[in-house]
C-alpha cells in the first residue's frame, strides 16, 4: 500500500476521530501538516492499521 497525500486528507476529512488525532499530533509535536499526515498514515493506516480498509476504499471508489 502506498501513501497518497490526497487520500489521507480525504480520510481525515471523512472521519472525526482521525481528524482529532491529526490536530493533536500537530499540536503536541509541533509538526507541519504534511509531516503530521505521514505520521498518522504510518500509525493508523499502514500495515493493518485501524483505518487501512477505509483508506483502501478511497483508492478504489465504487462505481
C-alpha positions in Angstrom: 0.0 0.0 0.0 1.3 3.4 -1.0 0.9 6.8 0.8 -1.0 9.4 -1.1 -1.4 12.8 0.5 -4.8 13.4 -1.2 -6.2 10.1 0.1 -5.1 10.9 3.7 -6.6 14.3 3.5 -9.9 12.8 2.3 -9.8 10.1 5.0 -9.2 12.7 7.8 -12.0 14.9 6.4 -14.5 12.0 6.5 -13.5 10.7 10.0 -13.9 12.9 13.0 -11.8 10.7 15.3 -9.0 10.7 12.8 -9.3 14.4 12.4 -8.9 14.9 16.2 -5.8 12.7 16.2 -4.4 14.8 13.4 -4.9 18.0 15.2 -3.4 16.6 18.4 -0.3 15.3 16.6 0.3 18.7 15.1 -0.1 20.5 18.4 1.7 18.0 20.7 4.7 17.5 18.5 4.7 20.8 16.6 4.5 19.0 13.3 3.8 20.7 10.0 0.7 19.5 8.2 2.5 17.2 5.7 4.6 15.5 8.4 1.5 15.0 10.6 -0.3 13.4 7.7 2.5 11.0 7.1 2.9 10.2 10.8 -0.9 9.5 11.1 -0.7 7.3 8.0 2.1 5.1 9.4 0.5 4.9 12.9 -3.2 4.4 12.0 -3.4 3.2 8.4 -0.4 1.3 7.1 0.3 -2.3 7.9 -3.1 -3.4 9.1 -3.9 -0.2 11.0 -7.4 0.7 12.2 -8.2 2.8 9.1 -6.5 0.7 6.4 -9.7 -0.6 4.9 -11.2 2.9 4.7 -8.0 4.2 3.1 -8.0 1.5 0.5 -11.7 2.1 -0.3 -10.7 5.7 -1.3 -8.2 4.2 -3.7 -10.8 2.2 -5.5 -14.1 4.1 -5.2 -17.3 2.3 -6.0 -18.7 2.9 -9.5 
